[in-house]
Amino acid sequence: MDKKYQSNRSWTWQWFWNNKFVSALLVVLLVLIIIFMLEKVNFIFNPLFSLFSAVGAPIIVAGLLYYLMNPMVDWLEKRYRVNRVVTITGQFIGLLLLIGLAIIAVIPWLQNQIYSLVQHWPEYWHGISHWSDTLMKNSNFKVVNEWVKNNDQMIEHTLKSLTSGGTLHVSSVFGTMSSVIVTIITFPLILFYLLKDGHQLPGFMVKFLPKRMQSSMRATLTEINTQMSNYIRGQIAVAIAVAIMFMVGFTIVGLPYGWLLAIAAGFLNLIPFLGSFLAMVPAVIVAIFISPMMLVKILIVFSVEQLLEGKVISPKLLGDSLKIHPVTVVVILLSAGNMFGFLGVLFGIPGYAVLKVLVSKLYQWWQSESSLYEDDNLEPGKAVQLKPHSK
């Protein structure tokens, strides 16, 4: 009886439970079942979504500034034993001074930019009208003209519906303004305590785990923190460098509103891979209505910027810190943008990096604990020694 049980157990163990392919299928099946169940009971997470929408913005802003400001706090504490609170207070004072100087310097510049835009707006409008009239008179656009004439009532109804929804847009603007005010008020408090006690957070998180798991979990959290800090600091540094390059380039070619477009390009560059192409759109639109030569100059500026960014700036400031394939980046951006909007596009890559670290660590743990990978852990050149059966 025992021999029969051992034989059956060995057969099922070898072909089912101890089979890598079957185990992988079981894991995928369990993940799909969990996703399906979560989708059916997604109403349970509505309070969490509401909570995140209320506190998410100040936490995100505080987290970004934490990764920028924390290296100096750690360095002064380790090198010169400066109290963290003293360093944080000095950083806050310096940040307030920079914000004040920026406001004093930016407001007159914004006034000049707005005044220039209003002054030249009739010229741009005339150019747009002339270009659109020429385009619509083209024989290739007869179908478009006929469609507009046949559907003028539908277009008028759509415009009226958009106009009637103006009150909703106004209310959403007020809601956004209130969220911005709450974020401005609350994020400094969150940032202060992150800088003061953030270095103790990994130890606090792992103390709830068993002793044998604490060291590995601490190493995992350290790796996540390192990747996030390198990525955030690198992306911001690259964005600043891109904005400066565009400022110089647009100033040389004499593009109107060049500095404004350069700052916008720097912000858009925070979106990986797609940001540079998005930044190109407004500058090209402005250049089209100035002259064909200006368009050529803008394309040359973008070509030089892309060359310097790809060959010099990004490798030096950012490097390949996340080790993610470009195709994977595009898929992540499309998926995260579809699910979470602009925030998904902005934070999809670092979120994927965190998930990648967790999954890789879990896979390493599974390899070390499971007998499925015993042969993979053998040293090269070592053969498996089979024990002879005893008679």
Protein Blocks (a to p, Z undefined) as FASTA:
>chain_A
ZZmmmmmmmmmmmmmmmpmklmmmmmmmmmmmmmmmmmmmmmmmmmmmmmmmmmmmmmmm
mmmmmmmmmmmmmmmmmmnopafklmmmmmmmmmmmmmmmmmmmmmmmmmmmmmmmmmmm
mmmmmmmmmmmmmmmmpmklmmmmmmmmmmmmmmmmmmmmmmmmmmmmmmmmmmmmmmmm
mmmmmmmmmmmmmmmmmmmmmmmmmmmpcfklmmmmmmmmmmmmmmmmmmmmmmmmmmmm
mmmmmmmmmmmnopghklmmmmmmmmmmmpghjlmmmmmmmmmmmmmmmomklmmmmmmm
mmmmmmmmmmmmmmmmnopmnopafklmmmmmmmmmmmnommlmmmmmmmmmmmmmmmmm
mmmmmmmmpmklmmmmpcehiacddddddZZ
